[in-house]
Amino acid sequence: MINVRCMLLWLLCLLLTACPSRVIHKPAREAGPSYVKSQWRALPGWQHAGLAPSLQALRAECVTLKKKPQWQQICAEAGLLDIHNNNGLRRFFERRFAPWQLRNGDGSEQGLITGYYEPLLYGSRVRTKRFRFPVYGVPDDLLVIDLGKLYPQLKGMRLRGRIEGKRVVPYYDRAAIDGAHAPMGKELLWVDDEISLFFLQVQGSGRVQLPDGSIVKLGYANQNGYRYKSIGKKLVEMGEMTLAQASLQSIRQWGMDHPDRLKELLYSNPSYVFFREMPDSASGAVGAMGVPLTAGYSMAVDRRTIPLGMPVFLSTTWPNTDKPLNRLMLAQDTGGAIKGTIRGDFFWGFGDDAGKQAGSMKQKGRMWVLYPLGMQPEISLATR
């Protein structure tokens, strides 16, 4: 049994006196982010945006959203729309939603837009000479505490750790999980590439092809409680590449060229993701909302700023170009590295081509969140 009094005292110490710990990190928020009430004509390319895939993504999440009163009429109408009538779709969004532009604390309008995808790995149900890197399910000793139930002001924050005697202590970091404290017996699969396994954790979901050709779909199940640290930035700090050169492909190549230094690099990110097998019926990657993601139209956001499920009009550029990419996305996922007011992760889909786009996407972008009429943002408001 957990000593509840001891745990609460520990939490109070952690939260009120800033006791050193790696179990929980209260994310630093930008000073004074704001929503600015906007107009449809302010959205670049809105009049010409193709909205059929956006509607399909909305319909997918309505399985969850339709349970909320403010979404019931929207979801009911969305299910009846003619997906081939783009003008009708545009009128639907204009009639049911109002655009609010996100601003940073300094009043600026731009933020960072990156990409992610669903990778394909090669693995086995049993360990072999080739397949020797384990994909773990959730360890039995991983403790998750919803802090919002104890402290309402910490809504959405969770504490992860483990019990040691009568104390709650930090869970094991990546190096420990990879070494002496591996969760034995929790191996779901074994894969043949350590770098691909690392990127599988960064992406949060993926597929593994077994020797008989069958495919196992994996989805995010939990995480060890440590803040994500970019190994791309680490390589830049080490002088191994420039920030402009850092991409999924260049990081992979560095790992292949420096196998003796690879573990040191990977261990610089203490965060570790655990997986679960998805049912065969799952059409693809599933986001934080529990609904399938739509390639090119789903994105991960910082849920402290953008509630999950919201339509988000994104104005950015295609990876490594100045070509405009203006699109109505759906905020359906989150990510350990996706923190900030104007911060998005564009879901490109499955496979190598999606990986190339995702791995090279580091664009500037603006965001307008479409709130259902009658709703408005909870953080500070302004009007244009």
N, C-alpha and C positions, 0 to 999 in steps of 0.2 A: 504494500500500500504506500502511496505517496504521502509524505508528511505535508499536508496542505498548508499548515501554518508556516512551516519552514519555507515552502515554495513561495508563498505570498510575501514573506519578509524579503526573500531573495529578489523577487520581482520589484518590490518597492525600492530596495537598494539599487537595483539596476536602473530603474526609471527615474528616480528622484535624486540620486547622488552620483549617477554616471559611473557605476562600478565597471571596471574593465571586463569586457566579455566579447566573445565572438559569436554568441548565440543569436543575438538580435541587434540590428542596427536600425535605428529610426532614420528613415531616409531623409536626407536634407532636401528641403523644398526651396525652389527659387523664391526670392522675395517678391511677394505681391503679384502672382500671375493673375490675369484677368480675362474675362469674356467680354467682348464688345459686340453689342447687338448690330447686326449687319443687314444687308439687302441682297436679294438674289442676283442682281446685276453685278455685284462686287465679286462674285465667284468666277474666276477665269475659265472661259469655255463652257460655262454651265448650259447655255442655250444649245450647244452642239454635243453635249456629253451623251454617250450611249448608256442607257440606264437599265437595260434588260438584265445584265449580270448582277448589277447592284440590287435589283428587285429580287433576284433569285437568292442572293445572300441574305437579304432581309427575311424572305420567306423561311429560309433554313433556321434562322434564330427565333422566328415567331413561335416555334415549338415551345420555347422557354418564355419568351416575352409576353405571349398572349395571356398568361396567368396574371399579369399585372394590369390593373384597371385602366391606366393611361395608355396602354398599348392594345387593348382589346379591339377597338374600332379600327385602328390602323392595320392590325394584322388581318382582321376580317376582310377589309377592303383590298389589302395587298394580295390576298388569295384569289380575288375575282378579276384582277386587272389583266388586260390583254398584253402579254409581254412583248408583242410585236409592234405595239402602238407607242412609240417613244414619246410623242407629244403628250399622250395620255399619262404616261408614267411621270413625265416632268410636272404636269399639272397636279398629279397626286402628291408628289413631294412638296410642291409649293403650297398646296392647300392644307397639308397635314403637319408641316414642320416650319420652323423659323431658323435661319442661319445665325450662328454666333461665332465670331472670329476669336481665336485664341491669341493672346498677347503675352509675351514674357514680362518679367518683373520690371525690366528697364524700358518697356513699351515697344520693343522690337517685335516683328511679326514672323521671323523665320526661326526654324529649328532644324534638327538633324533627322533625316529619313534614311534608314538602313533597310536591308532586306533579309528575309530568311526563307527556308524551303524545306521540303521533306526529302531527306537523302535516302539512297539505297546502299545498304551494306551487305556483306556476305558472311554467313555464319552457320552455326550448327547447334543442335540441341545438346551435344556432348562436347567436352573439351578434347581437342586433338592437337597434334603438332602445329597444324596451320591455324586452327581456331582456338586461340588461347587467351583472348581478352574478354572478361565477363561483362555482360549487361545485367545489372542488378535490379531486382524488384525492391520494394520498400523494406528496410530492415525492421525486425520485430522490436528493437529497442529504441527506435526513433520516436521521440515524444513531441507532439504538436499541441500547443496551447493557443487558443484564440484569445488574444489580449483584449479584443473589443468586448468580450463578455465580462471581463473584469474591470476594464477602464474604457468607457464609451468613447473617450477622446482618441483612443487608439483603434477605432473601427477599421477593419481590413488588415490589421497587422497580426502576425502570428509568431510565436516563439517556438523555436525548434531546439531540442537538446536531448539529453538522456539522463537517466537516473543513476547516480553513483552513490551507493549507500542511501543516505537520506537527503542527498543534495541533487539539485538539477544543475547539470554542467553542460558546456557546449558539446554538440555532437562532433564526431570525428571529421576532420577536413579531408580534402582529396588525397593527400599523401598517405594519411592513416588508413583510409578506406582501400587504397590501392596496395597497402602493405599489411601491417600486423592486425588491423581491425577490419578486415574484409568481412562483409556479412555472409558468412559461409552458409550454403543451403538456399540462398536467395537468387542464385544465378538463373536468369530466364533463358539466356542464350550465350553463346561464345562467338565472337567475331574475329576476323583476321587482321584488322587494321586499327592500331591504337589511336591514330590521328582521326580516323573516321568516327571512332567511338566518342572521342572528345567532341567533335562537331555535332554528332547526334545529340549529345547533351545540350549543346548550345542551341540547336534548332528546337529541341523539345519533343520531337516526334520523328518517326522514320519507318522504313521498311527493311526487313532483313530477308535475303534470299537464301534458303537452305540448299544443301547439296542435291536434293531431289527436284529442285526447281520451284518448290512451293514458297509462298511469301508469308512472313509473319509481320503484322503491323504492330508497332509500338507507340504508346502514348505516354505523355508525362504523368507521373504518379505522385511524386513528392521531391523534396530537395533537402539538403543537409543543414540549411540555415545560414550559410555564409554568403556574403555579398559577392556577386559576379565580378571578376576582374579580367579585363581584356588581355589576352596573350598577344594580340596584335600591338597594343600599346607597349607591352613589355618588350617586344622585339625592337620597337622604335627606341625605347629608353636604352636598350642594350647596344644601339647603334648598328643593328643588323639590317635595317631597312628604314626608309622614310615613311612618314604618315601617309603620303600619297600612294606609296607602293603596297601598303598593308591591305591585304585582301585574303579571303578564304583560300584562294589558289596559291598566293605567295607564301602564306603561313604553312600550308601543306607542303610546299616544295622545300621550305626551310627545314621542316621536320624530317623530310626524306634525306636531305643533304647533311643533317647533323643528328643522326640517331643517338649518339652518345650524350647529347644535351637535351633531348626531347623531354624526358621526364622532368627535368629541372624547370623547363618552360611550362609544362602542363601544371605542375604543382604550384606555380605562381598564381593560379586561379584556384582558391580553396573550395569553391562551390562545386557541388556534386549533385547530379540529377538521377533519380530513380524512376524506373519505367513500369508499365503494365502492358500486358498483351491486350490488343484491341480485338473485338470480334471480327470474324471474316466479313460480316455484312458492312463493316465500317467502310465508307467510300474513300476515305483518305484521312489526312491529318485532322485532329479534333482540337479546338482551342479551349481557352479557359472557361468559355460559356458552356462547354459540353456539346457543341454543335460542330458539324463538319465545316472546315474552312473552304472558302471559294478562292481558287487561284486567281491572283490579280485583283481581287476585290475585298479580301479580308486583311485586317492589319492588327498588329499588337500595339497597345498603347499603355500609358501610365494611368491606371484606374483611379489614382488619387485626383486626377484632373479630368479625365474623360470616362464617364460610366460605360461599362461594357454594354454592347448592344446598340450604341448610338451610331447613326450614319455620320460619316466624317468626309467632307469634301476636301480632298488633298490636291494641292497645287505644288508640283515639284518637277523634276526633270528625269528623263531616262538615265540609267546608270552610265557614268562616264561620258555624258553628252550634255548639251545645252537644250536638247529637244524637249519641249514642254510635255509633261505628263499630268494631266488634270483629270481627276477621276473621283466618283462617289464611292467611298470605301465603307466597310462596316467594322466597327471596333469590336472584335470578337476574341481577342487573345491578349495575353500579357507576356512579359519576359523579364528575366533578371537584370538585363542591361538596359531595359526600356524605362528610363527614369527621366522626368523633366516635363515641362509644360508643353512645348511643341516638340514632341518626340514620337516617332512612329517607326514601326517595323513592317515592311510591305511583304506580304506572303506571295511568293512567286509560284508555288505549286510543287510538283514532284519531279525528280530526275536531274540529269546533268545540266540541261539547258537552264532549268530554273536555278540550279546551283550557281551557274556562271553569272546570272543576273543578280542573284542575291549576294554573292560574294563580292561583287564590285560596286554595290549600291551604297554610296555615302553622299547623299545629295542634300541640298538645302530645300526646305519646303515650308509652306504655310498651311494652316488648317482652319476649316470652318466646321463646327459641330452643329448638326441639325437636331434641335430639340423639338419634341412634339409640342404643338400648341397647348398652352396651359402649364407647361413645365418650363423651368429656367435653371441655369447653372447655379450651383450652390456656392462656388467660390466668388470672389469679389466681382462685381458687375460694373460695366460702363456702357454708355450709349454713344453711338456715332451721330 
